[in-house]
Every structure is written in structure tokens, then in C-alpha cells.
């Protein structure tokens, strides 16, 4: 069963590239936006002393992310206006590949079957804005590798990647809005 939502747009890339800040800027332009599931899961798991954390159980963490991303997909399915996601189901597949999790081959089926707009916005690593926080423990080298993995994962799934330049967030938001307006 394939699902296609051409009004669903994804922001992807490595950690610390400015996706969350950009999602917040797009939200201020009255777009429906969906935050990154991974960060929500980390906060919830840390609060409840859970094991579904990238530094404890990557496979369990990936299953939680996939469940959350499928839930978000279904939650916004009725929308007929643009919805912008801070990562999507294909990102979980990229994370699984990045983490060498062999027991999660089922994620590829979901990434194939739950489709977004063919245009995906990818944010390149940006060392000047990259920083660690309680939920982001990766170093910049891993951020770069994550970006490359997301790039290859989305390409392999047939998406067209539009690289968002390292420019101020207002200009990044304007660029994305212009692309979305041209698509709808």
C-alpha cells in the first residue's frame, strides 16, 4: 500500500545544521510544521529513565522514531495545505544504516510506502552554528557523516534534494516558501 502526500515536505540533514530553527521560522509563516520525533523521544525517555536512547539502545530508539513518524504522517494526512516535517520516515532508515542496525530491515518498507513530496530540503553541515546539547551528543564529524547518509538514503528512494544554503534563517525560510509555492 503506497501513500503519497505531495503537500508533505521534509527538512533533513545532519544534526546541528539549523533544521529546528528553520522549522520554527516556517511555523511563524503559518505553515503546519512537525517537530523532529527523535528529540521528543529523547526528552521523554530521559524523563522516564527509558532505554530508547541513541546512546543506550539504537534499535529501540529507531523503532520509537519510526512509530512516531508514521503517527505524524497519519495525523496530518487530512491536511490539504503544505505540512513541513523536521525529518521524516526516510530519516529513520538513514539512521538505521548510519548505526549499522541489522535487525531493522522493515524500516525500508515504510520509507518506500509512505511517500512525501518528491522535493526534499537538505541542510548541509554548518560548523559555525553546530553545538552540543543534552539531546545532541554527536561530534561534528558524525554530523557530517549523518548528512552524507541522509543524502544517499533520500537519493536512493528517488527524492530530489534541494540543498538549503548556509544563509540567515529568514532567507532560508523564504527560499523554502518559494519552492513550496512553486510546487502547489
N, CA and C atoms as an extended XYZ file, in Angstrom:
552
Properties=species:S:1:pos:R:3:atomname:S:1:resname:S:1:resid:I:1 pbc="F F F"
N         0.846       -1.180        0.000 N   UNK     1
C         0.000        0.000        0.000 CA  UNK     1
C         0.891        1.242        0.000 C   UNK     1
N         0.904        1.958       -1.104 N   UNK     2
C         1.684        3.180       -1.185 CA  UNK     2
C         0.815        4.367       -0.806 C   UNK     2
N         1.395        5.280       -0.040 N   UNK     3
C         0.711        6.523        0.314 CA  UNK     3
C         1.572        7.663       -0.231 C   UNK     3
N         0.950        8.580       -0.938 N   UNK     4
C         1.658        9.737       -1.472 CA  UNK     4
C         1.011       11.003       -0.943 C   UNK     4
N         1.788       11.869       -0.374 N   UNK     5
C         1.283       13.155        0.108 CA  UNK     5
C         2.181       14.240       -0.485 C   UNK     5
N         1.761       14.783       -1.602 N   UNK     6
C         2.588       15.779       -2.280 CA  UNK     6
C         2.649       17.098       -1.525 C   UNK     6
N         1.771       17.282       -0.546 N   UNK     7
C         1.822       18.511        0.263 CA  UNK     7
C         2.670       18.328        1.524 C   UNK     7
N         3.318       17.167        1.675 N   UNK     8
C         4.217       16.907        2.805 CA  UNK     8
C         5.651       17.175        2.349 C   UNK     8
N         6.303       18.111        3.027 N   UNK     9
C         7.688       18.472        2.697 CA  UNK     9
C         8.596       18.145        3.885 C   UNK     9
N         9.802       17.700        3.578 N   UNK    10
C        10.746       17.301        4.620 CA  UNK    10
C        11.964       18.211        4.609 C   UNK    10
N        12.427       18.558        5.823 N   UNK    11
C        13.746       19.142        6.043 CA  UNK    11
C        14.606       18.027        6.619 C   UNK    11
N        15.759       17.786        6.043 N   UNK    12
C        16.657       16.755        6.549 CA  UNK    12
C        18.086       17.267        6.546 C   UNK    12
N        18.996       16.426        6.971 N   UNK    13
C        20.410       16.761        7.052 CA  UNK    13
C        20.983       16.188        8.330 C   UNK    13
N        22.202       16.551        8.622 N   UNK    14
C        22.827       16.095        9.859 CA  UNK    14
C        22.365       16.917       11.041 C   UNK    14
N        22.732       16.489       12.231 N   UNK    15
C        22.365       17.265       13.421 CA  UNK    15
C        23.099       18.609       13.452 C   UNK    15
N        22.446       19.600       14.028 N   UNK    16
C        23.080       20.898       14.226 CA  UNK    16
C        23.223       21.751       12.985 C   UNK    16
N        22.427       21.471       11.946 N   UNK    17
C        22.515       22.243       10.699 CA  UNK    17
C        21.492       23.373       10.640 C   UNK    17
N        20.637       23.477       11.680 N   UNK    18
C        19.664       24.561       11.730 CA  UNK    18
C        18.245       24.174       11.366 C   UNK    18
N        17.944       22.875       11.320 N   UNK    19
C        16.605       22.424       10.940 CA  UNK    19
C        15.531       22.911       11.911 C   UNK    19
N        15.779       22.759       13.197 N   UNK    20
C        14.770       23.145       14.200 CA  UNK    20
C        14.501       24.643       14.155 C   UNK    20
N        15.530       25.442       14.039 N   UNK    21
C        15.371       26.894       13.942 CA  UNK    21
C        14.590       27.256       12.684 C   UNK    21
N        14.879       26.559       11.601 N   UNK    22
C        14.174       26.814       10.341 CA  UNK    22
C        12.705       26.397       10.441 C   UNK    22
N        12.433       25.264       11.056 N   UNK    23
C        11.038       24.832       11.263 CA  UNK    23
C        10.281       25.885       12.069 C   UNK    23
N        10.922       26.427       13.101 N   UNK    24
C        10.276       27.458       13.926 CA  UNK    24
C         9.994       28.709       13.104 C   UNK    24
N        10.904       29.072       12.218 N   UNK    25
C        10.697       30.240       11.350 CA  UNK    25
C         9.539       29.988       10.377 C   UNK    25
N         9.453       28.783        9.832 N   UNK    26
C         8.371       28.453        8.905 CA  UNK    26
C         7.030       28.403        9.627 C   UNK    26
N         7.041       27.986       10.868 N   UNK    27
C         5.820       27.978       11.683 CA  UNK    27
C         5.281       29.402       11.850 C   UNK    27
N         6.180       30.355       11.984 N   UNK    28
C         5.772       31.757       12.127 CA  UNK    28
C         5.129       32.302       10.847 C   UNK    28
N         5.374       31.606        9.725 N   UNK    29
C         4.740       31.973        8.451 CA  UNK    29
C         3.423       31.228        8.268 C   UNK    29
N         2.941       30.643        9.346 N   UNK    30
C         1.639       29.964        9.386 CA  UNK    30
C         1.578       28.686        8.565 C   UNK    30
N         2.718       28.016        8.423 N   UNK    31
C         2.728       26.687        7.826 CA  UNK    31
C         2.519       25.668        8.934 C   UNK    31
N         1.871       24.561        8.587 N   UNK    32
C         1.813       23.447        9.533 CA  UNK    32
C         3.227       22.880        9.604 C   UNK    32
N         3.775       22.756       10.786 N   UNK    33
C         5.109       22.196       10.947 CA  UNK    33
C         5.060       21.073       11.981 C   UNK    33
N         5.954       20.115       11.802 N   UNK    34
C         6.027       18.964       12.693 CA  UNK    34
C         7.466       18.846       13.169 C   UNK    34
N         7.662       18.882       14.474 N   UNK    35
C         9.000       18.797       15.060 CA  UNK    35
C         9.626       17.422       14.883 C   UNK    35
N        10.905       17.370       15.134 N   UNK    36
C        11.670       16.131       14.990 CA  UNK    36
C        11.263       15.118       16.054 C   UNK    36
N        10.900       13.925       15.630 N   UNK    37
C        10.468       12.891       16.577 CA  UNK    37
C        11.609       12.438       17.473 C   UNK    37
N        12.815       12.364       16.940 N   UNK    38
C        13.957       11.893       17.729 CA  UNK    38
C        14.182       12.714       18.980 C   UNK    38
N        14.115       14.021       18.863 N   UNK    39
C        14.309       14.889       20.040 CA  UNK    39
C        13.202       14.678       21.070 C   UNK    39
N        11.973       14.537       20.605 N   UNK    40
C        10.850       14.303       21.524 CA  UNK    40
C        11.032       12.986       22.270 C   UNK    40
N        11.462       11.971       21.548 N   UNK    41
C        11.671       10.663       22.164 CA  UNK    41
C        12.796       10.730       23.193 C   UNK    41
N        13.877       11.406       22.852 N   UNK    42
C        14.996       11.536       23.798 CA  UNK    42
C        14.529       12.228       25.070 C   UNK    42
N        13.789       13.334       24.931 N   UNK    43
C        13.297       14.045       26.120 CA  UNK    43
C        12.406       13.134       26.968 C   UNK    43
N        11.485       12.438       26.315 N   UNK    44
C        10.555       11.570       27.036 CA  UNK    44
C        11.294       10.411       27.714 C   UNK    44
N        12.229        9.800       27.009 N   UNK    45
C        12.974        8.671       27.565 CA  UNK    45
C        13.878        9.104       28.724 C   UNK    45
N        14.484       10.278       28.608 N   UNK    46
C        15.324       10.778       29.698 CA  UNK    46
C        14.475       11.084       30.935 C   UNK    46
N        13.312       11.648       30.709 N   UNK    47
C        12.400       11.978       31.818 CA  UNK    47
C        11.947       10.724       32.555 C   UNK    47
N        11.727        9.635       31.796 N   UNK    48
C        11.191        8.396       32.370 CA  UNK    48
C        12.243        7.304       32.558 C   UNK    48
N        13.518        7.657       32.441 N   UNK    49
C        14.624        6.695       32.591 CA  UNK    49
C        14.461        5.497       31.645 C   UNK    49
N        14.038        5.792       30.408 N   UNK    50
C        13.835        4.734       29.415 CA  UNK    50
C        15.120        4.345       28.708 C   UNK    50
N        15.039        3.282       27.938 N   UNK    51
C        16.204        2.767       27.212 CA  UNK    51
C        16.223        3.143       25.729 C   UNK    51
N        15.145        3.707       25.208 N   UNK    52
C        15.076        4.047       23.783 CA  UNK    52
C        15.828        5.356       23.535 C   UNK    52
N        17.132        5.292       23.727 N   UNK    53
C        18.020        6.447       23.554 CA  UNK    53
C        19.150        6.045       22.616 C   UNK    53
N        19.629        6.971       21.797 N   UNK    54
C        20.684        6.614       20.847 CA  UNK    54
C        21.982        6.172       21.522 C   UNK    54
N        22.204        6.533       22.750 N   UNK    55
C        23.417        6.109       23.446 CA  UNK    55
C        23.180        4.891       24.345 C   UNK    55
N        21.928        4.354       24.336 N   UNK    56
C        21.634        3.145       25.111 CA  UNK    56
C        21.234        1.991       24.197 C   UNK    56
N        20.167        2.180       23.415 N   UNK    57
C        19.638        1.116       22.565 CA  UNK    57
C        19.184        1.730       21.247 C   UNK    57
N        20.093        1.757       20.287 N   UNK    58
C        19.814        2.403       18.997 CA  UNK    58
C        18.653        1.744       18.245 C   UNK    58
N        18.565        0.418       18.315 N   UNK    59
C        17.476       -0.273       17.619 CA  UNK    59
C        16.120        0.110       18.219 C   UNK    59
N        16.039        0.141       19.532 N   UNK    60
C        14.793        0.530       20.199 CA  UNK    60
C        14.461        1.991       19.900 C   UNK    60
N        15.481        2.848       19.925 N   UNK    61
C        15.303        4.258       19.590 CA  UNK    61
C        14.757        4.404       18.168 C   UNK    61
N        15.307        3.644       17.221 N   UNK    62
C        14.848        3.740       15.831 CA  UNK    62
C        13.403        3.259       15.701 C   UNK    62
N        13.010        2.232       16.432 N   UNK    63
C        11.618        1.762       16.383 CA  UNK    63
C        10.666        2.834       16.927 C   UNK    63
N        11.064        3.482       18.009 N   UNK    64
C        10.244        4.565       18.561 CA  UNK    64
C        10.113        5.718       17.561 C   UNK    64
N        11.233        6.068       16.902 N   UNK    65
C        11.174        7.145       15.911 CA  UNK    65
C        10.251        6.783       14.753 C   UNK    65
N        10.378        5.553       14.268 N   UNK    66
C         9.541        5.134       13.152 CA  UNK    66
C         8.063        5.177       13.542 C   UNK    66
N         7.729        4.678       14.715 N   UNK    67
C         6.333        4.730       15.174 CA  UNK    67
C         5.835        6.175       15.247 C   UNK    67
N         6.660        7.057       15.775 N   UNK    68
C         6.266        8.469       15.895 CA  UNK    68
C         6.100        9.109       14.524 C   UNK    68
N         7.008        8.810       13.595 N   UNK    69
C         6.920        9.414       12.267 CA  UNK    69
C         5.723        8.885       11.478 C   UNK    69
N         5.403        7.609       11.631 N   UNK    70
C         4.196        7.070       10.988 CA  UNK    70
C         2.958        7.712       11.608 C   UNK    70
N         2.951        7.855       12.923 N   UNK    71
C         1.831        8.520       13.601 CA  UNK    71
C         1.645        9.947       13.067 C   UNK    71
N         2.753       10.694       12.955 N   UNK    72
C         2.673       12.070       12.448 CA  UNK    72
C         2.180       12.103       11.004 C   UNK    72
N         2.617       11.150       10.210 N   UNK    73
C         2.159       11.069        8.819 CA  UNK    73
C         0.635       10.934        8.789 C   UNK    73
N         0.131        9.990        9.574 N   UNK    74
C        -1.323        9.774        9.610 CA  UNK    74
C        -2.063       10.959       10.225 C   UNK    74
N        -1.481       11.555       11.224 N   UNK    75
C        -2.115       12.690       11.897 CA  UNK    75
C        -2.386       13.836       10.926 C   UNK    75
N        -1.442       14.088       10.020 N   UNK    76
C        -1.570       15.212        9.087 CA  UNK    76
C        -2.119       14.801        7.719 C   UNK    76
N        -2.426       13.530        7.525 N   UNK    77
C        -2.960       13.071        6.235 CA  UNK    77
C        -4.157       13.870        5.740 C   UNK    77
N        -5.080       14.266        6.604 N   UNK    78
C        -6.232       15.033        6.107 CA  UNK    78
C        -5.872       16.433        5.581 C   UNK    78
N        -4.699       16.937        5.929 N   UNK    79
C        -4.321       18.295        5.519 CA  UNK    79
C        -4.217       18.387        4.002 C   UNK    79
N        -4.719       19.492        3.465 N   UNK    80
C        -4.568       19.720        2.032 CA  UNK    80
C        -3.674       20.921        1.747 C   UNK    80
N        -3.159       21.529        2.803 N   UNK    81
C        -2.182       22.607        2.676 CA  UNK    81
C        -0.799       22.040        3.012 C   UNK    81
N         0.278       22.768        2.704 N   UNK    82
C         1.609       22.235        2.971 CA  UNK    82
C         1.855       21.949        4.461 C   UNK    82
N         2.514       20.825        4.701 N   UNK    83
C         2.960       20.425        6.030 CA  UNK    83
C         4.460       20.196        5.909 C   UNK    83
N         5.232       20.807        6.826 N   UNK    84
C         6.690       20.717        6.759 CA  UNK    84
C         7.182       19.940        7.971 C   UNK    84
N         7.908       18.864        7.707 N   UNK    85
C         8.399       17.962        8.738 CA  UNK    85
C         9.891       18.173        8.990 C   UNK    85
N        10.263       18.246       10.262 N   UNK    86
C        11.668       18.217       10.665 CA  UNK    86
C        12.040       16.738       10.712 C   UNK    86
N        12.492       16.230        9.604 N   UNK    87
C        12.805       14.830        9.343 CA  UNK    87
C        11.530       14.047        9.043 C   UNK    87
N        11.704       12.902        8.401 N   UNK    88
C        10.574       12.057        8.044 CA  UNK    88
C        10.945       10.591        8.154 C   UNK    88
N        10.069        9.741        7.698 N   UNK    89
C        10.280        8.295        7.779 CA  UNK    89
C        11.596        7.871        7.116 C   UNK    89
N        11.975        8.418        5.950 N   UNK    90
C        13.264        8.028        5.366 CA  UNK    90
C        14.462        8.344        6.262 C   UNK    90
N        14.340        9.339        7.135 N   UNK    91
C        15.436        9.651        8.047 CA  UNK    91
C        15.692        8.497        9.020 C   UNK    91
N        14.621        7.807        9.398 N   UNK    92
C        14.795        6.652       10.290 CA  UNK    92
C        15.603        5.577        9.571 C   UNK    92
N        15.288        5.343        8.312 N   UNK    93
C        16.053        4.386        7.521 CA  UNK    93
C        17.519        4.816        7.449 C   UNK    93
N        17.763        6.098        7.208 N   UNK    94
C        19.132        6.610        7.185 CA  UNK    94
C        19.831        6.417        8.517 C   UNK    94
N        19.124        6.650        9.614 N   UNK    95
C        19.693        6.463       10.952 CA  UNK    95
C        20.054        4.991       11.186 C   UNK    95
N        19.179        4.093       10.758 N   UNK    96
C        19.435        2.659       10.905 CA  UNK    96
C        20.693        2.267       10.134 C   UNK    96
N        20.824        2.763        8.934 N   UNK    97
C        22.025        2.474        8.125 CA  UNK    97
C        23.259        3.085        8.759 C   UNK    97
N        23.132        4.304        9.225 N   UNK    98
C        24.239        5.002        9.877 CA  UNK    98
C        24.726        4.239       11.110 C   UNK    98
N        23.787        3.659       11.839 N   UNK    99
C        24.098        2.973       13.094 CA  UNK    99
C        24.379        1.485       12.909 C   UNK    99
N        24.345        1.007       11.668 N   UNK   100
C        24.591       -0.409       11.370 CA  UNK   100
C        23.673       -1.344       12.159 C   UNK   100
N        22.402       -0.994       12.209 N   UNK   101
C        21.412       -1.822       12.904 CA  UNK   101
C        20.878       -2.823       11.889 C   UNK   101
N        21.200       -4.073       12.063 N   UNK   102
C        20.801       -5.082       11.074 CA  UNK   102
C        19.408       -5.637       11.318 C   UNK   102
N        18.895       -5.487       12.504 N   UNK   103
C        17.606       -6.086       12.841 CA  UNK   103
C        16.414       -5.211       12.460 C   UNK   103
N        16.633       -4.168       11.702 N   UNK   104
C        15.549       -3.217       11.409 CA  UNK   104
C        15.308       -3.045        9.916 C   UNK   104
N        15.377       -4.134        9.150 N   UNK   105
C        15.193       -4.039        7.697 CA  UNK   105
C        13.786       -3.605        7.318 C   UNK   105
N        12.819       -3.761        8.207 N   UNK   106
C        11.435       -3.374        7.954 CA  UNK   106
C        11.297       -1.870        7.700 C   UNK   106
N        12.220       -1.064        8.187 N   UNK   107
C        12.123        0.394        8.015 CA  UNK   107
C        12.137        0.780        6.534 C   UNK   107
N        12.851        0.017        5.717 N   UNK   108
C        12.912        0.318        4.286 CA  UNK   108
C        11.528        0.222        3.644 C   UNK   108
N        10.717       -0.726        4.096 N   UNK   109
C         9.360       -0.864        3.549 CA  UNK   109
C         8.522        0.367        3.850 C   UNK   109
N         8.629        0.877        5.058 N   UNK   110
C         7.873        2.079        5.413 CA  UNK   110
C         8.370        3.289        4.634 C   UNK   110
N         9.677        3.408        4.469 N   UNK   111
C        10.234        4.535        3.716 CA  UNK   111
C         9.786        4.490        2.252 C   UNK   111
N         9.635        3.298        1.705 N   UNK   112
C         9.150        3.147        0.320 CA  UNK   112
C         7.657        3.419        0.212 C   UNK   112
N         6.899        2.995        1.214 N   UNK   113
C         5.439        3.044        1.126 CA  UNK   113
C         4.810        4.339        1.599 C   UNK   113
N         5.456        5.069        2.462 N   UNK   114
C         4.931        6.348        2.944 CA  UNK   114
C         5.748        7.449        2.281 C   UNK   114
N         5.198        8.009        1.214 N   UNK   115
C         5.940        8.954        0.385 CA  UNK   115
C         5.524       10.397        0.668 C   UNK   115
N         6.495       11.281        0.570 N   UNK   116
C         6.312       12.717        0.758 CA  UNK   116
C         6.454       13.388       -0.606 C   UNK   116
N         6.415       14.714       -0.628 N   UNK   117
C         6.686       15.434       -1.870 CA  UNK   117
C         8.052       14.991       -2.380 C   UNK   117
N         8.200       14.908       -3.688 N   UNK   118
C         9.472       14.442       -4.249 CA  UNK   118
C        10.624       15.396       -3.970 C   UNK   118
N        10.315       16.659       -3.657 N   UNK   119
C        11.351       17.625       -3.292 CA  UNK   119
C        11.588       17.564       -1.792 C   UNK   119
N        12.843       17.323       -1.412 N   UNK   120
C        13.246       17.273       -0.008 CA  UNK   120
C        14.334       18.325        0.190 C   UNK   120
N        14.187       19.115        1.242 N   UNK   121
C        15.164       20.160        1.551 CA  UNK   121
C        16.216       19.589        2.496 C   UNK   121
N        17.482       19.650        2.071 N   UNK   122
C        18.565       19.108        2.878 CA  UNK   122
C        19.494       20.243        3.318 C   UNK   122
N        19.753       20.276        4.606 N   UNK   123
C        20.610       21.316        5.180 CA  UNK   123
C        22.003       20.744        5.383 C   UNK   123
N        23.016       21.373        4.787 N   UNK   124
C        24.375       20.853        4.910 CA  UNK   124
C        24.961       21.146        6.293 C   UNK   124
N        25.984       20.401        6.675 N   UNK   125
C        26.647       20.674        7.954 CA  UNK   125
C        27.150       22.118        7.984 C   UNK   125
N        27.062       22.725        9.147 N   UNK   126
C        27.448       24.125        9.302 CA  UNK   126
C        28.178       24.257       10.633 C   UNK   126
N        29.485       24.169       10.546 N   UNK   127
C        30.316       24.113       11.758 CA  UNK   127
C        30.135       25.340       12.651 C   UNK   127
N        29.904       26.492       12.063 N   UNK   128
C        29.790       27.732       12.839 CA  UNK   128
C        28.547       27.765       13.742 C   UNK   128
N        27.514       27.029       13.392 N   UNK   129
C        26.312       27.035       14.240 CA  UNK   129
C        26.142       25.724       15.010 C   UNK   129
N        26.990       24.754       14.711 N   UNK   130
C        26.873       23.452       15.360 CA  UNK   130
C        27.243       23.558       16.840 C   UNK   130
N        26.426       22.909       17.686 N   UNK   131
C        26.746       22.837       19.114 CA  UNK   131
C        26.105       21.603       19.734 C   UNK   131
N        26.663       21.162       20.831 N   UNK   132
C        26.117       20.030       21.590 CA  UNK   132
C        25.045       20.559       22.532 C   UNK   132
N        24.135       19.686       22.886 N   UNK   133
C        23.190       19.983       23.963 CA  UNK   133
C        22.837       18.661       24.630 C   UNK   133
N        21.900       18.685       25.528 N   UNK   134
C        21.580       17.477       26.290 CA  UNK   134
C        21.034       16.360       25.405 C   UNK   134
N        20.429       16.717       24.271 N   UNK   135
C        19.866       15.725       23.356 CA  UNK   135
C        20.782       15.437       22.171 C   UNK   135
N        21.712       16.304       21.879 N   UNK   136
C        22.624       16.145       20.744 CA  UNK   136
C        24.034       15.949       21.285 C   UNK   136
N        24.488       14.721       21.231 N   UNK   137
C        25.807       14.400       21.786 CA  UNK   137
C        26.840       14.076       20.699 C   UNK   137
N        26.409       14.055       19.424 N   UNK   138
C        27.313       13.713       18.336 CA  UNK   138
C        28.367       14.806       18.143 C   UNK   138
N        29.549       14.400       17.683 N   UNK   139
C        30.546       15.404       17.319 CA  UNK   139
C        30.293       15.847       15.874 C   UNK   139
N        31.013       16.868       15.442 N   UNK   140
C        30.766       17.426       14.112 CA  UNK   140
C        31.088       16.413       13.013 C   UNK   140
N        32.082       15.557       13.241 N   UNK   141
C        32.434       14.542       12.252 CA  UNK   141
C        31.245       13.604       12.013 C   UNK   141
N        30.550       13.205       13.071 N   UNK   142
C        29.369       12.358       12.923 CA  UNK   142
C        28.220       13.133       12.269 C   UNK   142
N        28.128       14.431       12.544 N   UNK   143
C        27.113       15.261       11.891 CA  UNK   143
C        27.330       15.268       10.376 C   UNK   143
N        28.577       15.365        9.966 N   UNK   144
C        28.919       15.344        8.542 CA  UNK   144
C        28.563       13.985        7.931 C   UNK   144
N        28.898       12.918        8.625 N   UNK   145
C        28.588       11.571        8.143 CA  UNK   145
C        27.071       11.366        8.068 C   UNK   145
N        26.337       11.882        9.041 N   UNK   146
C        24.872       11.778        9.038 CA  UNK   146
C        24.299       12.487        7.816 C   UNK   146
N        24.808       13.682        7.531 N   UNK   147
C        24.367       14.423        6.343 CA  UNK   147
C        24.557       13.575        5.083 C   UNK   147
N        25.724       12.976        4.946 N   UNK   148
C        26.008       12.152        3.762 CA  UNK   148
C        25.072       10.946        3.691 C   UNK   148
N        24.795       10.346        4.848 N   UNK   149
C        23.899        9.189        4.874 CA  UNK   149
C        22.473        9.594        4.493 C   UNK   149
N        22.008       10.737        5.009 N   UNK   150
C        20.662       11.192        4.653 CA  UNK   150
C        20.596       11.515        3.164 C   UNK   150
N        21.637       12.128        2.652 N   UNK   151
C        21.703       12.458        1.229 CA  UNK   151
C        21.563       11.185        0.396 C   UNK   151
N        22.359       10.169        0.697 N   UNK   152
C        22.316        8.932       -0.102 CA  UNK   152
C        21.014        8.167        0.103 C   UNK   152
N        20.453        8.195        1.304 N   UNK   153
C        19.193        7.493        1.570 CA  UNK   153
C        18.057        8.108        0.766 C   UNK   153
N        17.931        9.426        0.801 N   UNK   154
C        16.852       10.083        0.052 CA  UNK   154
C        17.039        9.915       -1.452 C   UNK   154
N        18.273       10.014       -1.927 N   UNK   155
C        18.540        9.827       -3.359 CA  UNK   155
C        18.128        8.420       -3.797 C   UNK   155
N        18.506        7.422       -2.984 N   UNK   156
C        18.180        6.032       -3.315 CA  UNK   156
C        16.664        5.805       -3.351 C   UNK   156
N        15.918        6.580       -2.582 N   UNK   157
C        14.460        6.467       -2.567 CA  UNK   157
C        13.797        7.286       -3.679 C   UNK   157
N        14.608        7.980       -4.497 N   UNK   158
C        14.072        8.704       -5.643 CA  UNK   158
C        13.651       10.135       -5.381 C   UNK   158
N        14.035       10.690       -4.246 N   UNK   159
C        13.684       12.084       -3.944 CA  UNK   159
C        14.672       13.035       -4.612 C   UNK   159
N        14.200       14.232       -4.932 N   UNK   160
C        15.032       15.305       -5.472 CA  UNK   160
C        15.467       16.174       -4.295 C   UNK   160
N        16.764       16.262       -4.068 N   UNK   161
C        17.274       17.027       -2.931 CA  UNK   161
C        17.592       18.454       -3.346 C   UNK   161
N        17.073       19.389       -2.573 N   UNK   162
C        17.377       20.807       -2.757 CA  UNK   162
C        18.198       21.227       -1.541 C   UNK   162
N        19.459       21.568       -1.791 N   UNK   163
C        20.319       21.971       -0.675 CA  UNK   163
C        19.983       23.398       -0.255 C   UNK   163
N        19.749       23.549        1.042 N   UNK   164
C        19.446       24.861        1.616 CA  UNK   164
C        20.784       25.502        1.990 C   UNK   164
N        21.114       26.634        1.384 N   UNK   165
C        22.432       27.237        1.645 CA  UNK   165
C        22.598       27.722        3.088 C   UNK   165
N        23.839       27.893        3.467 N   UNK   166
C        24.186       28.402        4.804 CA  UNK   166
C        24.033       29.925        4.794 C   UNK   166
N        22.792       30.356        4.935 N   UNK   167
C        22.445       31.774        4.939 CA  UNK   167
C        21.559       32.028        6.155 C   UNK   167
N        21.304       33.277        6.500 N   UNK   168
C        20.440       33.553        7.659 CA  UNK   168
C        19.089       32.844        7.553 C   UNK   168
N        18.530       32.495        8.702 N   UNK   169
C        17.303       31.701        8.760 CA  UNK   169
C        16.144       32.370        8.018 C   UNK   169
N        16.064       33.675        8.042 N   UNK   170
C        14.991       34.377        7.327 CA  UNK   170
C        15.090       34.090        5.828 C   UNK   170
N        16.296       34.105        5.302 N   UNK   171
C        16.496       33.831        3.880 CA  UNK   171
C        16.266       32.356        3.563 C   UNK   171
N        16.664       31.480        4.485 N   UNK   172
C        16.411       30.048        4.298 CA  UNK   172
C        14.897       29.805        4.223 C   UNK   172
N        14.155       30.407        5.143 N   UNK   173
C        12.705       30.239        5.171 CA  UNK   173
C        12.088       30.760        3.871 C   UNK   173
N        12.533       31.916        3.431 N   UNK   174
C        11.999       32.495        2.191 CA  UNK   174
C        12.243       31.557        1.006 C   UNK   174
N        13.438       30.993        0.931 N   UNK   175
C        13.771       30.078       -0.152 CA  UNK   175
C        12.843       28.862       -0.155 C   UNK   175
N        12.618       28.293        1.006 N   UNK   176
C        11.762       27.114        1.107 CA  UNK   176
C        10.320       27.464        0.763 C   UNK   176
N         9.850       28.588        1.258 N   UNK   177
C         8.484       29.021        0.947 CA  UNK   177
C         8.308       29.202       -0.557 C   UNK   177
N         9.292       29.807       -1.219 N   UNK   178
C         9.224       29.992       -2.662 CA  UNK   178
C         9.168       28.651       -3.392 C   UNK   178
N         9.975       27.682       -2.954 N   UNK   179
C         9.946       26.352       -3.568 CA  UNK   179
C         8.591       25.682       -3.367 C   UNK   179
N         8.067       25.773       -2.155 N   UNK   180
C         6.776       25.141       -1.862 CA  UNK   180
C         5.671       25.801       -2.683 C   UNK   180
N         5.664       27.130       -2.735 N   UNK   181
C         4.629       27.842       -3.508 CA  UNK   181
C         4.673       27.459       -4.984 C   UNK   181
N         5.872       27.210       -5.498 N   UNK   182
C         6.009       26.811       -6.902 CA  UNK   182
C         5.468       25.395       -7.132 C   UNK   182
N         5.434       24.584       -6.080 N   UNK   183
C         5.000       23.190       -6.196 CA  UNK   183
C         3.493       23.020       -6.043 C   UNK   183
N         2.837       23.974       -5.359 N   UNK   184
C         1.400       23.785       -5.099 CA  UNK   184
C         0.538       24.614       -6.027 C   UNK   184
